Amino acid sequence: MWNPRKHLLLSSLSLLRHISSTPPLLRLHPLKPSPLLSPSISFLPPVDSQLRSNLLNLPLCGFPRNLSSSNSCSSCWNCGAVGPTSGAFLACGSCGAVQPVDASVDYFQIFGMEKMYEIEEGNLEGIYKDWQKKLHPDLVHSKSEKEKSFSAEQSARVIDAYRTLKDPLSRALYLLKLERIHVDEENTISEPDLLMEMMEMREAVEEAKDAQSLNEIQSKVKKKLEAWSNSFKEAFSKQDFDSAVNCTERMKYYVRALEEITKKL
């Protein structure tokens, strides 16, 4: 049966292929996807994740360039004990008092990890639980209002750090943010093959009759996401930031696809 929407999309993709093959000197303006494609491809970014949105809006000034160095040798506001010479000083080891938030300490330092894409998620969860045993607001209900405020802020920051580092895409975006690399969340890709892949994937999800079919599609999408995740790791390790940004833009498409599949399962 003739599908006008699909016919329009195929025509647009054909035009994209033609223009993308045009010599660079003849291109007067960068090509942008037609808005007519948006209603038919629900997998396109931006990703509607509040965490990633907040991440992209984080201020640049609070990020140190040398993340391997210790944050400080601060002393405890409550007992005066000197803090650790390396790592994050979130709670005093002597009196247990929760310390005020130090914005110069990044998320990797909070978890005692190197600034790198590949991390051990098991270690991440273990350290997260240990911090919450020391920082959770419920544990300082009998303390002063000052320490209660510190506890709420520190606990919230550790939660945000944990969620950011646990998620591959958020972790990649955060690493780029630490390097002062701007990633435009609204940016879309006009690559014809990718747009066609997303269209076909959407149709497959819509036509899936049972959970087994959806799980098979989900498995394929996860492999695609993993491949681009590995590409990001390689690019970032080489400080090829242009390629790293390109990888995150493609990762967003597959993350969005997984979210749509999960909704239907």
TORNU-645123 format. One record per residue (C-alpha): residue in one letter; chain; x, y, z. Coordinates in nm, 2 decimals. Example, Ala and Ser with C-alpha at 12.3 -4.5 7.8 and 13.67 -1.06 7.14 Angstrom:
# TORNU-645123
["A", "A", [1.23, -0.45, 0.78]]
["S", "A", [1.37, -0.11, 0.71]]
***
This chain:
# TORNU-645123
["M", "A", [0.00, 0.00, 0.00]]
["W", "A", [0.13, 0.35, -0.09]]
["N", "A", [0.23, 0.53, 0.23]]
["P", "A", [0.25, 0.91, 0.16]]
["R", "A", [0.44, 0.98, 0.48]]
["K", "A", [0.70, 0.71, 0.40]]
["H", "A", [0.72, 0.83, 0.04]]
["L", "A", [0.79, 1.19, 0.16]]
["L", "A", [1.06, 1.07, 0.39]]
["L", "A", [1.23, 0.85, 0.12]]
["S", "A", [1.22, 1.15, -0.11]]
["S", "A", [1.38, 1.37, 0.15]]
["L", "A", [1.65, 1.11, 0.22]]
["S", "A", [1.72, 1.08, -0.15]]
["L", "A", [1.77, 1.46, -0.16]]
["L", "A", [2.00, 1.44, 0.14]]
["R", "A", [2.21, 1.18, -0.03]]
["H", "A", [2.24, 1.40, -0.34]]
["I", "A", [2.34, 1.71, -0.14]]
["S", "A", [2.58, 1.52, 0.08]]
["S", "A", [2.76, 1.40, -0.23]]
["T", "A", [2.80, 1.76, -0.35]]
["P", "A", [3.16, 1.90, -0.34]]
["P", "A", [3.21, 2.11, -0.02]]
["L", "A", [3.28, 2.43, -0.22]]
["L", "A", [2.93, 2.42, -0.37]]
["R", "A", [2.75, 2.40, -0.04]]
["L", "A", [2.64, 2.75, 0.06]]
["H", "A", [2.46, 2.64, 0.39]]
["P", "A", [2.47, 2.33, 0.61]]
["L", "A", [2.18, 2.11, 0.55]]
["K", "A", [1.92, 2.08, 0.82]]
["P", "A", [1.66, 1.80, 0.84]]
["S", "A", [1.31, 1.89, 0.72]]
["P", "A", [1.06, 1.95, 1.01]]
["L", "A", [0.84, 1.71, 0.82]]
["L", "A", [1.06, 1.42, 0.94]]
["S", "A", [1.00, 1.49, 1.30]]
["P", "A", [0.65, 1.35, 1.34]]
["S", "A", [0.74, 1.02, 1.18]]
["I", "A", [1.07, 0.96, 1.37]]
["S", "A", [1.01, 0.96, 1.75]]
["F", "A", [1.37, 0.84, 1.82]]
["L", "A", [1.52, 1.17, 1.73]]
["P", "A", [1.69, 1.38, 2.01]]
["P", "A", [1.68, 1.59, 2.22]]
["V", "A", [1.66, 1.33, 2.49]]
["D", "A", [1.40, 1.44, 2.74]]
["S", "A", [1.61, 1.35, 3.04]]
["Q", "A", [1.61, 1.61, 3.32]]
["L", "A", [1.95, 1.47, 3.44]]
["R", "A", [2.12, 1.53, 3.10]]
["S", "A", [1.95, 1.86, 3.06]]
["N", "A", [2.09, 1.98, 3.40]]
["L", "A", [2.43, 1.83, 3.31]]
["L", "A", [2.45, 2.04, 3.00]]
["N", "A", [2.37, 2.35, 3.19]]
["L", "A", [2.63, 2.31, 3.46]]
["P", "A", [2.86, 2.61, 3.49]]
["L", "A", [3.21, 2.58, 3.35]]
["C", "A", [3.39, 2.78, 3.61]]
["G", "A", [3.36, 2.52, 3.88]]
["F", "A", [3.55, 2.25, 3.69]]
["P", "A", [3.93, 2.21, 3.76]]
["R", "A", [4.15, 2.13, 3.47]]
["N", "A", [4.39, 1.91, 3.67]]
["L", "A", [4.16, 1.64, 3.81]]
["S", "A", [4.43, 1.41, 3.94]]
["S", "A", [4.54, 1.66, 4.21]]
["S", "A", [4.38, 1.66, 4.55]]
["N", "A", [4.10, 1.90, 4.61]]
["S", "A", [4.23, 2.06, 4.93]]
["C", "A", [4.35, 2.00, 5.29]]
["S", "A", [4.05, 2.17, 5.44]]
["S", "A", [3.98, 2.15, 5.81]]
["C", "A", [3.65, 2.04, 5.96]]
["W", "A", [3.43, 2.33, 6.05]]
["N", "A", [3.31, 2.15, 6.36]]
["C", "A", [3.62, 2.00, 6.53]]
["G", "A", [3.91, 2.16, 6.33]]
["A", "A", [4.05, 1.82, 6.22]]
["V", "A", [4.25, 1.84, 5.90]]
["G", "A", [4.08, 1.67, 5.60]]
["P", "A", [4.24, 1.42, 5.36]]
["T", "A", [4.52, 1.53, 5.14]]
["S", "A", [4.36, 1.37, 4.84]]
["G", "A", [4.00, 1.28, 4.74]]
["A", "A", [3.68, 1.44, 4.85]]
["F", "A", [3.63, 1.58, 5.20]]
["L", "A", [3.25, 1.53, 5.24]]
["A", "A", [3.24, 1.42, 5.60]]
["C", "A", [3.50, 1.45, 5.88]]
["G", "A", [3.68, 1.13, 5.97]]
["S", "A", [3.72, 1.25, 6.33]]
["C", "A", [3.38, 1.38, 6.44]]
["G", "A", [3.17, 1.27, 6.15]]
["A", "A", [3.03, 1.62, 6.08]]
["V", "A", [2.91, 1.67, 5.72]]
["Q", "A", [3.12, 1.93, 5.54]]
["P", "A", [2.99, 2.21, 5.31]]
["V", "A", [2.99, 2.14, 4.94]]
["D", "A", [3.32, 2.21, 4.75]]
["A", "A", [3.22, 2.30, 4.39]]
["S", "A", [3.58, 2.24, 4.28]]
["V", "A", [3.55, 1.87, 4.35]]
["D", "A", [3.42, 1.68, 4.04]]
["Y", "A", [3.21, 1.37, 4.04]]
["F", "A", [3.51, 1.14, 3.97]]
["Q", "A", [3.69, 1.27, 4.28]]
["I", "A", [3.38, 1.21, 4.49]]
["F", "A", [3.41, 0.84, 4.40]]
["G", "A", [3.79, 0.83, 4.41]]
["M", "A", [3.81, 0.75, 4.04]]
["E", "A", [4.03, 0.86, 3.75]]
["K", "A", [3.88, 1.09, 3.50]]
["M", "A", [3.81, 0.83, 3.23]]
["Y", "A", [3.51, 0.69, 3.05]]
["E", "A", [3.55, 0.32, 3.14]]
["I", "A", [3.46, 0.27, 3.51]]
["E", "A", [3.37, -0.02, 3.74]]
["E", "A", [3.00, 0.01, 3.81]]
["G", "A", [3.03, -0.22, 4.11]]
["N", "A", [3.28, 0.00, 4.28]]
["L", "A", [3.06, 0.30, 4.19]]
["E", "A", [2.76, 0.16, 4.37]]
["G", "A", [2.96, 0.05, 4.67]]
["I", "A", [3.11, 0.39, 4.73]]
["Y", "A", [2.77, 0.55, 4.67]]
["K", "A", [2.62, 0.35, 4.95]]
["D", "A", [2.91, 0.42, 5.18]]
["W", "A", [2.87, 0.80, 5.13]]
["Q", "A", [2.50, 0.79, 5.18]]
["K", "A", [2.55, 0.62, 5.52]]
["K", "A", [2.75, 0.92, 5.62]]
["L", "A", [2.56, 1.20, 5.44]]
["H", "A", [2.19, 1.11, 5.43]]
["P", "A", [1.98, 1.38, 5.59]]
["D", "A", [1.79, 1.12, 5.81]]
["L", "A", [2.12, 1.06, 5.99]]
["V", "A", [2.16, 1.41, 6.11]]
["H", "A", [1.81, 1.49, 6.22]]
["S", "A", [1.94, 1.58, 6.57]]
["K", "A", [2.22, 1.80, 6.45]]
["S", "A", [2.23, 2.17, 6.40]]
["E", "A", [2.04, 2.34, 6.12]]
["K", "A", [2.38, 2.42, 5.96]]
["E", "A", [2.48, 2.06, 5.94]]
["K", "A", [2.14, 1.96, 5.82]]
["S", "A", [2.18, 2.20, 5.53]]
["F", "A", [2.52, 2.06, 5.45]]
["S", "A", [2.39, 1.71, 5.46]]
["A", "A", [2.10, 1.78, 5.22]]
["E", "A", [2.33, 1.95, 4.97]]
["Q", "A", [2.61, 1.68, 4.99]]
["S", "A", [2.36, 1.39, 4.97]]
["A", "A", [2.19, 1.54, 4.67]]
["R", "A", [2.52, 1.60, 4.50]]
["V", "A", [2.64, 1.25, 4.56]]
["I", "A", [2.31, 1.11, 4.41]]
["D", "A", [2.35, 1.33, 4.10]]
["A", "A", [2.72, 1.22, 4.07]]
["Y", "A", [2.62, 0.86, 4.10]]
["R", "A", [2.34, 0.88, 3.83]]
["T", "A", [2.57, 1.08, 3.60]]
["L", "A", [2.86, 0.84, 3.62]]
["K", "A", [2.65, 0.53, 3.60]]
["D", "A", [2.48, 0.62, 3.27]]
["P", "A", [2.72, 0.58, 2.97]]
["L", "A", [2.57, 0.88, 2.78]]
["S", "A", [2.56, 1.11, 3.08]]
["R", "A", [2.91, 1.01, 3.18]]
["A", "A", [3.03, 1.09, 2.83]]
["L", "A", [2.86, 1.43, 2.83]]
["Y", "A", [3.01, 1.50, 3.17]]
["L", "A", [3.36, 1.42, 3.06]]
["L", "A", [3.32, 1.66, 2.77]]
["K", "A", [3.18, 1.92, 3.00]]
["L", "A", [3.49, 1.89, 3.23]]
["E", "A", [3.70, 1.95, 2.92]]
["R", "A", [3.49, 2.26, 2.84]]
["I", "A", [3.36, 2.10, 2.52]]
["H", "A", [3.01, 2.23, 2.44]]
["V", "A", [2.76, 1.97, 2.32]]
["D", "A", [2.45, 2.12, 2.16]]
["E", "A", [2.16, 1.91, 2.29]]
["E", "A", [1.94, 2.04, 2.01]]
["N", "A", [2.17, 1.93, 1.74]]
["T", "A", [2.03, 1.67, 1.50]]
["I", "A", [2.21, 1.45, 1.24]]
["S", "A", [2.11, 1.48, 0.88]]
["E", "A", [2.29, 1.16, 0.78]]
["P", "A", [2.04, 0.98, 0.55]]
["D", "A", [2.14, 0.62, 0.64]]
["L", "A", [2.09, 0.69, 1.01]]
["L", "A", [1.76, 0.86, 0.95]]
["M", "A", [1.65, 0.56, 0.75]]
["E", "A", [1.76, 0.32, 1.02]]
["M", "A", [1.56, 0.51, 1.28]]
["M", "A", [1.25, 0.51, 1.06]]
["E", "A", [1.28, 0.13, 1.00]]
["M", "A", [1.34, 0.07, 1.37]]
["R", "A", [1.04, 0.27, 1.47]]
["E", "A", [0.82, 0.07, 1.23]]
["A", "A", [0.96, -0.25, 1.37]]
["V", "A", [0.87, -0.15, 1.72]]
["E", "A", [0.52, -0.04, 1.61]]
["E", "A", [0.46, -0.37, 1.43]]
["A", "A", [0.61, -0.59, 1.71]]
["K", "A", [0.34, -0.83, 1.83]]
["D", "A", [0.49, -0.96, 2.16]]
["A", "A", [0.76, -0.90, 2.42]]
["Q", "A", [1.00, -1.15, 2.24]]
["S", "A", [1.00, -0.94, 1.92]]
["L", "A", [1.06, -0.62, 2.12]]
["N", "A", [1.34, -0.78, 2.32]]
["E", "A", [1.51, -0.88, 1.99]]
["I", "A", [1.49, -0.52, 1.87]]
["Q", "A", [1.62, -0.40, 2.20]]
["S", "A", [1.92, -0.63, 2.19]]
["K", "A", [2.01, -0.50, 1.84]]
["V", "A", [1.98, -0.14, 1.96]]
["K", "A", [2.19, -0.21, 2.27]]
["K", "A", [2.47, -0.34, 2.05]]
["K", "A", [2.46, -0.03, 1.84]]
["L", "A", [2.48, 0.19, 2.15]]
["E", "A", [2.77, -0.02, 2.29]]
["A", "A", [2.96, 0.02, 1.96]]
["W", "A", [2.93, 0.40, 1.97]]
["S", "A", [3.01, 0.40, 2.34]]
["N", "A", [3.33, 0.21, 2.26]]
["S", "A", [3.41, 0.46, 1.99]]
["F", "A", [3.36, 0.74, 2.23]]
["K", "A", [3.60, 0.58, 2.48]]
["E", "A", [3.87, 0.55, 2.21]]
["A", "A", [3.82, 0.91, 2.08]]
["F", "A", [3.82, 1.06, 2.43]]
["S", "A", [4.14, 0.87, 2.53]]
["K", "A", [4.31, 1.02, 2.23]]
["Q", "A", [4.16, 1.37, 2.30]]
["D", "A", [3.99, 1.36, 1.97]]
["F", "A", [3.71, 1.57, 2.10]]
["D", "A", [3.54, 1.63, 1.76]]
["S", "A", [3.50, 1.26, 1.71]]
["A", "A", [3.39, 1.22, 2.08]]
["V", "A", [3.11, 1.47, 2.03]]
["N", "A", [3.01, 1.30, 1.71]]
["C", "A", [2.98, 0.97, 1.91]]
["T", "A", [2.76, 1.12, 2.18]]
["E", "A", [2.52, 1.26, 1.91]]
["R", "A", [2.47, 0.91, 1.78]]
["M", "A", [2.44, 0.76, 2.12]]
["K", "A", [2.15, 0.99, 2.19]]
["Y", "A", [1.96, 0.84, 1.90]]
["Y", "A", [2.00, 0.48, 2.03]]
["V", "A", [1.93, 0.59, 2.39]]
["R", "A", [1.60, 0.74, 2.28]]
["A", "A", [1.52, 0.43, 2.08]]
["L", "A", [1.57, 0.22, 2.40]]
["E", "A", [1.35, 0.45, 2.60]]
["E", "A", [1.07, 0.40, 2.34]]
["I", "A", [1.11, 0.02, 2.34]]
["T", "A", [1.10, 0.01, 2.72]]
["K", "A", [0.77, 0.20, 2.72]]
["K", "A", [0.61, -0.06, 2.50]]
["L", "A", [0.75, -0.36, 2.69]]
***
